[in-house]
Amino acid sequence: MEIFYSPHFKRSFKKLSKNLQENAWRRIEIFRESPFHPSLKTHKLAIENLWAFSVDFKNRIIFSFIDHSQALLVNIGDHSIYRKT
């Protein structure tokens, strides 16, 4: 999976703690290899064409599929990101 990062995702990512950033990178690598890996809990959102996967119990990454081999990461953070997307 080829991954692209929106400017909003990059800004949100920079605000995270170093520990959470490292955990997010590990999850992104799992996503790159297998977007629907059970540990990610990937799910479709009610918002059109958006999906999310878990970083940890509290934090999620929102993304959209560009096609079957590309994804755009839109935002990262706790559940409040669902209201801002």
C-alpha positions as a Python dict, from the first residue, in 0.01 Angstrom:
ca = {
    (1, 'M'): (0, 0, 0),
    (2, 'E'): (137, 338, -97),
    (3, 'I'): (54, 599, 167),
    (4, 'F'): (16, 974, 129),
    (5, 'Y'): (-18, 1223, 415),
    (6, 'S'): (-251, 1524, 410),
    (7, 'P'): (-119, 1855, 549),
    (8, 'H'): (-381, 1826, 826),
    (9, 'F'): (-250, 1480, 920),
    (10, 'K'): (108, 1611, 933),
    (11, 'R'): (10, 1901, 1163),
    (12, 'S'): (-189, 1673, 1394),
    (13, 'F'): (92, 1415, 1401),
    (14, 'K'): (350, 1676, 1508),
    (15, 'K'): (134, 1765, 1811),
    (16, 'L'): (141, 1408, 1945),
    (17, 'S'): (382, 1288, 2213),
    (18, 'K'): (695, 1111, 2088),
    (19, 'N'): (570, 784, 2234),
    (20, 'L'): (238, 812, 2049),
    (21, 'Q'): (419, 910, 1728),
    (22, 'E'): (634, 596, 1750),
    (23, 'N'): (329, 380, 1814),
    (24, 'A'): (149, 543, 1519),
    (25, 'W'): (444, 469, 1286),
    (26, 'R'): (431, 102, 1387),
    (27, 'R'): (58, 90, 1314),
    (28, 'I'): (106, 270, 981),
    (29, 'E'): (361, 4, 881),
    (30, 'I'): (109, -270, 964),
    (31, 'F'): (-151, -78, 762),
    (32, 'R'): (93, -49, 468),
    (33, 'E'): (132, -428, 461),
    (34, 'S'): (-228, -523, 541),
    (35, 'P'): (-493, -246, 566),
    (36, 'F'): (-746, -480, 723),
    (37, 'H'): (-514, -654, 970),
    (38, 'P'): (-731, -753, 1270),
    (39, 'S'): (-514, -558, 1517),
    (40, 'L'): (-595, -231, 1337),
    (41, 'K'): (-972, -268, 1371),
    (42, 'T'): (-1016, -91, 1037),
    (43, 'H'): (-1372, 28, 990),
    (44, 'K'): (-1580, 240, 754),
    (45, 'L'): (-1703, 572, 892),
    (46, 'A'): (-2047, 721, 836),
    (47, 'I'): (-1868, 1013, 671),
    (48, 'E'): (-1857, 947, 297),
    (49, 'N'): (-1546, 763, 172),
    (50, 'L'): (-1362, 780, 505),
    (51, 'W'): (-1225, 492, 708),
    (52, 'A'): (-1037, 468, 1038),
    (53, 'F'): (-797, 232, 1211),
    (54, 'S'): (-677, 213, 1570),
    (55, 'V'): (-341, 336, 1693),
    (56, 'D'): (-425, 241, 2053),
    (57, 'F'): (-739, 223, 2267),
    (58, 'K'): (-787, 599, 2252),
    (59, 'N'): (-638, 720, 1921),
    (60, 'R'): (-734, 663, 1559),
    (61, 'I'): (-610, 746, 1212),
    (62, 'I'): (-872, 858, 962),
    (63, 'F'): (-797, 785, 598),
    (64, 'S'): (-946, 740, 254),
    (65, 'F'): (-860, 489, -12),
    (66, 'I'): (-741, 654, -334),
    (67, 'D'): (-755, 320, -511),
    (68, 'H'): (-684, -44, -420),
    (69, 'S'): (-312, 25, -367),
    (70, 'Q'): (-305, 382, -232),
    (71, 'A'): (-441, 558, 76),
    (72, 'L'): (-444, 915, 204),
    (73, 'L'): (-407, 959, 580),
    (74, 'V'): (-635, 1250, 670),
    (75, 'N'): (-610, 1295, 1048),
    (76, 'I'): (-483, 1136, 1369),
    (77, 'G'): (-592, 1175, 1730),
    (78, 'D'): (-856, 1077, 1983),
    (79, 'H'): (-1227, 1049, 1907),
    (80, 'S'): (-1260, 1428, 1884),
    (81, 'I'): (-1106, 1406, 1534),
    (82, 'Y'): (-1432, 1259, 1405),
    (83, 'R'): (-1598, 1595, 1462),
    (84, 'K'): (-1319, 1792, 1291),
    (85, 'T'): (-1290, 1588, 972),
}
